[in-house]
Amino acid sequence: MKYHALVVDTDPEILNSAKDRIESMSHTCDLASSQAEAKALLADNRYSYVLLDLNIPIKPGRPSHATNGEDLLWTIRRSKGSENIPIIMMTSGERKSMCFVSKVIRNGGTNNFVLKPFSDDGRALGKAIHDALSESQDGKSHGNPLKPPQRFEQGKLTFYPSRVEFCGVKVCGKEGSCMIRRILDALHRHHSLSGDELADLVGAEDGQRVAGAIRNFRLRVKRIMLAKANMIIVPSVDLIVNDRLHGYGFSDKIAVKDCEKLCVRANGDGKIKNLSQWLLTELKRSGRIRREQIVHRTGHSNATIRRYLARLREEGRIVFEGSPRNGYWRLV
């Protein structure tokens, strides 16, 4: 069967990227950049499926609004012979765009969406097209609505030697594998750091390099969580925040867990065994640590931590630097 598609988007790069992928699947397509152009093509042609960005103008040169794309979608659904045509929404994954996508899914307009820009190999777009066509052939095109994406409220960020998981989904690789993993480990150890402080710790040229790595990571996590967990997150609020006073740090919405901590806990009481050795090992690995971080990560009380720190200082193995409020411990 020869498949013919309609692609509607205002971005020429997205149109060309979609066209390349569609033609590589031995399909053909027409391209439109506005509601009016799409309607004209729909009146003169029959399509096997539609790729649609909701945020389009009514006519070329006019402002773009998601309601224009939504109106076009329902126009297609009301057209004789097109009631069950597969429609795949294209979205950047931004919160406002996902609200419209969720609305369409809830109302039964279509189940299918794909994130853009597309991956370099085009697999995500190819899979979305294949899945949409398969559903249509099975008679389930839009009568079996998927659960709308859920807004992130709270969750866990878990550190393993081989990976970092956000709400159970892998978002980063093994320790030392890349700059963002070193950044995540540094934030885990130090609670909050400026861009320049992070740059010093992870070996980056400057704070701008760190900011770029965090920005790219936020975008990647947003896409991963939507694709793999059907979850909408705002990474600058939900994952890594930038407090202009204290610098970068993890959001209060997430609980940070360390799998290494789980490996060395004593049975039953949930506390770190051999606390002195753990402190020395952690300081050797991280360079410095605050007392409140030790309390949080080991499960011991403030009084116990103070006692161990005092003993190690008396032995000449560690030293405290900085103010009582914001200071930290490091190896001598």
C-alpha positions in Angstrom: 0.0 0.0 0.0 1.3 3.5 -0.9 1.1 5.9 2.0 0.6 9.6 1.4 1.0 12.1 4.3 0.2 15.7 5.1 2.8 17.5 7.3 1.7 20.9 8.9 4.3 23.0 10.7 5.7 26.6 10.5 9.3 25.5 10.9 11.0 24.7 7.5 13.6 22.6 9.2 10.9 20.4 10.8 9.0 20.2 7.5 12.2 19.1 5.7 13.2 16.7 8.5 9.8 15.1 8.4 9.8 14.9 4.6 13.2 13.1 4.7 12.0 10.5 7.2 8.7 10.0 5.4 10.4 9.5 2.0 13.0 7.1 3.6 10.0 4.9 4.6 8.9 4.9 0.9 5.9 7.2 1.7 5.1 10.5 0.0 3.9 13.8 1.5 2.7 17.3 1.0 3.8 20.2 3.2 1.8 23.1 4.7 2.8 25.9 7.0 -0.7 27.3 7.9 -4.2 26.3 8.5 -5.4 27.7 5.1 -2.7 25.8 3.2 -3.5 22.6 5.0 -7.3 22.9 4.3 -6.6 23.6 0.6 -4.5 20.4 0.3 -7.0 18.4 2.3 -9.8 19.5 -0.2 -7.8 18.2 -3.2 -6.1 15.1 -1.8 -6.6 12.0 0.3 -4.1 11.3 2.9 -3.1 8.2 4.8 -2.0 10.2 7.9 -1.4 13.7 9.1 1.6 15.1 11.1 0.3 18.3 12.8 1.9 20.9 15.0 -1.0 22.6 16.7 0.8 26.0 17.0 0.2 27.3 13.5 -1.2 30.5 11.9 -4.5 30.7 10.1 -2.7 32.2 7.0 1.0 32.6 6.2 2.5 35.7 8.0 -0.2 35.7 10.7 0.4 34.9 14.4 0.6 31.3 15.4 -1.8 29.9 18.0 -2.4 26.3 19.2 -6.1 26.8 18.9 -5.6 27.1 15.1 -4.1 23.6 14.9 -6.7 22.3 17.2 -9.5 23.7 15.0 -7.8 22.1 11.9 -7.7 18.7 13.7 -11.4 18.8 14.4 -12.1 20.0 10.9 -10.3 16.8 9.6 -12.3 14.7 12.1 -15.6 16.1 10.9 -14.7 15.7 7.2 -16.4 12.7 5.4 -13.9 10.0 4.8 -11.3 11.4 7.2 -13.0 10.6 10.5 -10.5 7.9 11.4 -7.4 9.2 9.6 -4.3 8.9 11.9 -3.3 12.3 13.2 0.1 12.6 14.9 0.6 15.8 16.9 4.1 17.2 16.8 5.1 19.1 20.0 8.2 20.7 21.5 7.2 19.3 24.9 6.9 22.7 26.5 4.3 23.0 29.2 1.8 25.2 27.2 2.0 22.9 24.2 1.5 19.8 26.2 -1.6 21.3 27.8 -3.2 21.5 24.3 -1.9 18.0 23.5 -3.4 16.6 26.7 -6.7 18.4 25.9 -6.9 16.8 22.4 -6.1 13.3 23.9 -8.8 13.7 26.6 -11.4 14.7 24.0 -10.5 11.7 21.8 -9.1 13.7 18.9 -6.0 11.5 18.6 -3.8 9.3 20.8 -0.6 10.0 19.0 2.1 12.6 19.4 5.8 12.9 18.8 8.4 15.3 20.3 10.4 17.7 18.1 13.0 18.4 17.0 13.3 14.8 15.9 16.2 12.6 16.8 19.0 12.6 14.2 18.2 9.1 13.1 14.5 9.8 12.9 13.5 6.6 14.8 11.0 8.3 17.1 9.2 9.8 14.2 9.2 6.6 12.2 7.9 4.7 15.2 5.1 7.2 15.8 4.0 6.9 12.2 4.2 3.1 12.3 2.2 2.9 15.5 -0.4 5.3 14.3 -0.9 3.4 11.1 -1.0 0.1 12.9 -3.7 1.4 15.3 -5.7 2.7 12.4 -5.6 -0.7 10.6 -6.7 -2.4 13.8 -9.7 -0.1 14.0 -8.4 1.8 17.1 -7.3 5.1 15.6 -8.8 7.5 18.1 -11.4 5.5 19.9 -9.0 4.2 22.5 -7.6 7.3 24.2 -4.4 7.1 26.0 -3.9 8.4 29.5 -3.0 12.1 29.3 0.5 13.0 30.5 0.7 13.7 34.2 2.3 16.8 35.8 5.3 16.0 38.0 4.6 16.8 41.6 7.4 15.0 43.5 9.8 12.1 43.1 13.3 10.6 43.6 16.6 11.3 42.0 18.7 8.1 42.6 22.4 7.9 42.2 24.0 4.6 41.1 27.7 4.2 40.1 26.5 3.2 36.6 23.6 5.6 36.2 21.3 8.3 37.6 17.6 7.7 37.6 14.8 10.3 37.9 11.5 8.7 39.1 12.9 5.3 38.0 13.9 6.5 34.5 17.6 6.6 33.5 18.6 10.1 32.7 22.4 10.0 33.0 25.3 7.4 32.7 28.0 6.2 34.9 30.3 8.2 37.3 32.8 10.4 35.4 31.3 9.5 32.0 30.5 13.1 31.1 30.3 16.6 32.4 26.7 16.5 33.4 27.3 13.4 35.5 30.1 15.2 37.3 27.8 18.2 37.8 25.0 16.0 39.2 27.5 14.3 41.6 28.9 17.7 42.7 25.3 19.0 43.4 24.6 15.8 45.3 27.6 16.3 47.5 27.4 20.1 48.1 23.8 21.0 48.1 24.2 24.3 46.2 27.0 25.7 44.1 27.5 28.7 41.8 28.4 28.1 38.1 32.0 29.0 38.7 32.2 26.7 41.7 30.8 23.9 39.7 33.2 24.6 36.9 36.2 24.3 39.3 34.9 21.0 40.6 34.0 19.3 37.3 36.9 20.6 35.2 34.9 22.9 33.0 36.4 26.1 31.4 34.0 28.4 33.1 30.5 28.9 34.5 29.0 29.4 31.0 30.1 25.9 30.0 28.4 24.5 33.1 25.2 26.5 32.4 25.1 25.1 28.8 25.5 21.5 30.0 22.7 22.0 32.6 20.4 23.6 30.0 20.9 20.7 27.5 20.4 18.2 30.3 17.2 19.8 31.4 15.8 19.7 27.8 16.9 16.0 27.4 15.3 15.0 30.7 12.0 16.8 29.8 11.8 14.7 26.6 12.9 11.5 28.2 10.3 11.8 31.0 7.5 12.6 28.5 8.4 9.7 26.2 9.2 7.0 28.9 7.1 8.0 31.9 4.2 10.0 30.2 5.2 12.8 32.6 5.4 16.6 32.1 8.2 18.3 34.0 9.6 21.8 34.0 13.2 20.9 34.7 14.3 24.4 35.8 11.7 24.1 38.6 11.3 20.4 39.1 14.9 19.2 38.7 17.8 21.6 38.8 17.0 25.1 40.0 19.2 28.2 39.9 18.9 30.4 43.0 20.7 33.6 42.1 21.7 33.9 45.8 23.1 30.4 46.4 23.5 29.0 42.9 22.5 25.7 41.4 20.8 23.0 43.4 18.2 20.3 43.2 14.6 21.2 43.5 12.8 20.8 46.8 10.3 18.6 44.9 12.8 15.7 44.7 14.4 13.4 47.3 18.0 12.6 46.4 19.0 9.0 47.2 22.4 7.4 47.0 22.7 3.7 46.1 26.1 3.5 47.7 24.5 4.5 51.0 22.2 1.5 50.6 25.1 -0.8 50.1 26.9 0.1 53.4 23.9 0.4 55.7 23.7 -1.8 58.8 20.9 -4.3 59.0 17.7 -3.0 60.6 18.6 0.5 61.7 19.2 2.1 58.3 22.4 3.8 59.4 25.9 3.9 57.8 28.3 1.4 59.2 31.9 2.5 60.0 31.0 6.2 59.9 34.6 7.4 60.2 35.7 5.4 57.2 32.7 6.6 55.2 33.5 10.2 56.0 37.1 9.9 55.0 36.2 8.1 51.8 33.5 10.6 50.9 35.9 13.5 51.5 38.5 11.9 49.3 35.9 11.5 46.6 34.1 14.9 46.9 36.7 17.2 48.4 34.4 18.8 50.9 31.1 18.2 52.7 28.8 20.0 55.1 27.6 18.6 58.4 23.9 18.7 57.4 24.7 16.7 54.2 26.3 14.0 56.3 23.3 13.8 58.6 21.0 13.5 55.6 23.0 10.9 53.8 24.0 8.7 56.7 20.9 8.5 58.8 22.9 9.4 62.0 21.9 12.2 64.4 23.4 15.6 64.6 25.1 14.8 67.9 26.6 11.6 66.5 28.0 13.4 63.5 29.5 16.2 65.6 31.2 13.6 67.8 32.8 11.8 64.8 33.8 15.0 63.2 35.5 16.3 66.4 37.4 13.0 66.8 38.7 13.1 63.2 39.7 16.7 63.6 41.6 15.9 66.9 43.4 13.2 65.0 44.5 15.8 62.4 42.7 14.1 59.5 40.1 16.7 58.7 39.7 20.5 59.0 36.7 22.9 59.0 36.8 25.9 56.7 34.4 28.9 56.3 31.7 30.4 58.5 29.7 28.3 61.1 26.6 28.7 58.9 28.0 27.9 55.4 31.3 26.3 56.1 32.4 22.7 55.2 34.8 19.9 56.2 37.7 18.8 54.1 40.7 16.5 54.4 43.9 17.9 55.8 
